[in-house]
Amino acid sequence: MPFINIAVTNGPLSTAQKRRLFEETTRLMAEVLHKNPSLTAVRIDEHGSENWAIAGEALGAQTGVHMDIKVTDATNTDTEKAEMIERAMAMLTEVVGAVPEASYIVIHDLDAGAWGYNGKTQRDRAQARAA
């Protein structure tokens, strides 16, 4: 059950760009991190470039991008996470264009008891499957 938040400046993104971000992010989560597409949630937030700075300077005409990925701890290897970061950045630049070097993708490994969906934690779900 991953949750992915993509933040982008200099929008608005077109409907086609948003669709590609939704579809490609979900595909990468399945291919690289082995996550169930039917439980993968992706949200896109658009921001004005005046609200995003690198090295203390607002981005101006540059497009800023940040991807924040939340997954359950110990469900992916360091190699899988490194591949996800590499492939996700390639996908983001393909969809939104060139971005500054300081454009980050962060994978948060969350404790299974600290998050969940539909009212149950990931730990509760794992324990129910094991019973």
Buried (B, 14 or more C-beta within 10 A) or exposed (E): BBBBBBBBBBBEBEEEBBEBBBEBBBBBBBEBBEBEEEEBBBEBEEBEBEEBEEEEEBBEEBBBBBBBBBBBBEBBEEEBBEBBBEBBBEBBBEBBEEBEEEBEBEBEEBEBEEBBEEEEBBBEBEEEEEE
